[in-house]
Amino acid sequence: MTINVLEDPKNPYEAFKKALVLHITAPTIEDSNEALYLAESFSENLTEEEILKAKNEVDIYPVSYTHLRAHETLRYLVCRLLL
């Protein structure tokens, strides 16, 4: 799944959802951050209700272990290693 950033989305709601999915499934932290930036820019054209609805729809997707590790901080790493 990709998003063409050179053209305006025909449906900002669907573009926002795609960007959220890309954020969740991104293989690297850089890709994840880029997708989150896109999601924020698409959300400017949406109401609060649409944003919440899209987030609830996207929440059904599982998050990979790699994605979780990409967001891991030193504090959480130490806690995980101590368990």
VMD Tcl script that draws the C-alpha trace (Angstrom):
set ca {
  {0.00 0.00 0.00}
  {1.42 3.37 -0.99}
  {0.24 6.96 -0.99}
  {1.06 9.31 -3.85}
  {2.03 12.52 -2.06}
  {2.27 14.50 -5.29}
  {-1.48 14.60 -5.86}
  {-4.36 15.62 -3.62}
  {-6.35 12.65 -2.38}
  {-9.81 12.24 -3.89}
  {-11.09 11.07 -0.52}
  {-9.21 12.55 2.48}
  {-10.93 10.10 4.85}
  {-9.61 7.04 2.97}
  {-6.19 8.69 2.53}
  {-6.06 9.30 6.29}
  {-6.90 5.65 6.99}
  {-4.24 4.44 4.51}
  {-1.64 6.66 6.17}
  {-2.57 5.26 9.59}
  {-2.20 1.69 8.31}
  {1.16 2.59 6.75}
  {2.22 4.07 10.09}
  {1.29 0.87 11.91}
  {2.88 -1.50 9.39}
  {5.97 0.50 8.49}
  {9.15 -1.58 8.60}
  {11.32 1.26 9.92}
  {10.85 4.14 12.33}
  {11.56 6.59 9.50}
  {8.77 5.13 7.36}
  {6.47 5.11 10.36}
  {7.16 8.77 11.10}
  {6.65 9.74 7.46}
  {3.29 7.96 7.37}
  {2.26 9.65 10.62}
  {3.14 13.03 9.12}
  {0.96 12.21 6.09}
  {-1.89 11.15 8.37}
  {-1.68 14.44 10.24}
  {-1.77 16.42 7.00}
  {-4.79 14.46 5.70}
  {-6.59 14.90 9.02}
  {-6.66 18.68 8.52}
  {-9.55 18.15 6.07}
  {-11.55 15.94 8.43}
  {-13.90 16.52 11.35}
  {-13.12 15.14 14.82}
  {-15.84 12.53 14.33}
  {-14.28 11.34 11.06}
  {-10.83 11.14 12.66}
  {-12.12 9.06 15.57}
  {-14.11 6.81 13.24}
  {-11.05 6.19 11.05}
  {-8.83 5.48 14.06}
  {-11.37 2.98 15.39}
  {-11.54 1.23 12.01}
  {-7.75 1.04 11.73}
  {-7.30 -0.26 15.29}
  {-8.39 -3.72 14.16}
  {-5.07 -4.26 12.39}
  {-2.45 -6.22 14.33}
  {0.87 -4.57 15.07}
  {4.02 -6.47 14.23}
  {6.72 -7.19 16.77}
  {9.12 -5.20 14.56}
  {6.82 -2.17 14.77}
  {6.66 -2.45 18.55}
  {10.45 -2.68 18.76}
  {10.80 0.40 16.51}
  {8.98 2.45 19.14}
  {10.79 0.93 22.08}
  {12.59 3.34 24.38}
  {15.65 2.54 26.46}
  {13.48 2.49 29.60}
  {11.14 -0.16 28.15}
  {14.05 -2.15 26.76}
  {15.61 -2.38 30.22}
  {12.24 -3.38 31.75}
  {11.72 -6.05 29.08}
  {15.20 -7.46 29.62}
  {14.68 -7.59 33.40}
  {11.53 -9.71 33.02}
}
mol new
graphics top color blue
foreach p $ca { graphics top sphere $p radius 0.5 }
foreach p [lrange $ca 0 end-1] q [lrange $ca 1 end] { graphics top cylinder $p $q radius 0.2 }
display resetview
